[in-house]
């Protein structure tokens, strides 16, 4: 499975930009979004649903802990 660094190299952008595009966060230009999406398609990148769920759960738990401090 291709990594964010693989996509970044193919698209000619930083791995941070790739992360922002794939997670639909941050301020990324339309041009970079297109480059990243094209590179991801060419490399056969697919989001890992289990990893996304785990990250979401961890963020939710962190938020609850901080809320009660």
GILINFEN-V40709 format. One record per residue. N is the residue number from 1. PHI is phi in radians with two decimals (999 if undefined). BURIAL is b if it has 9 or more other C-alpha atoms within 8 Angstrom, else e. Layout:
# GILINFEN-V40709
N&PHI&BURIAL / N&PHI&BURIAL
This chain:
# GILINFEN-V40709
1&999&e / 2&-1.18&e / 3&-1.76&e / 4&-1.04&b / 5&-1.14&e / 6&-1.11&e / 7&-1.14&b / 8&-1.05&b / 9&-1.10&b / 10&-1.15&e / 11&-1.44&b / 12&1.31&e / 13&-2.27&b / 14&-1.32&b / 15&-1.18&b / 16&-1.14&e / 17&-1.13&b / 18&-1.08&b / 19&-1.02&b / 20&-1.08&b / 21&-1.16&b / 22&-1.16&e / 23&-1.69&e / 24&0.92&e / 25&-2.33&e / 26&1.33&e / 27&-1.87&e / 28&-2.16&b / 29&-1.14&e / 30&-1.04&e / 31&-1.10&e / 32&-1.18&b / 33&-1.02&b / 34&-1.09&e / 35&-1.07&b / 36&-1.16&b / 37&-1.10&b / 38&-1.16&b / 39&-1.08&b / 40&-1.07&b / 41&-1.10&e / 42&-1.06&e / 43&-1.53&e / 44&1.32&e / 45&-1.23&b / 46&-2.34&e / 47&-1.11&e / 48&-1.55&e / 49&-1.06&e / 50&-1.15&e / 51&-1.15&e / 52&-1.10&b / 53&-1.13&e / 54&-1.10&e / 55&-1.09&e / 56&-1.09&e / 57&-1.12&e / 58&-1.12&e / 59&-1.13&e / 60&-1.13&e / 61&-1.11&e / 62&-1.06&e / 63&-1.09&e / 64&-1.15&e / 65&-1.13&e / 66&-1.13&e / 67&-1.13&e / 68&-1.73&e / 69&-1.60&e
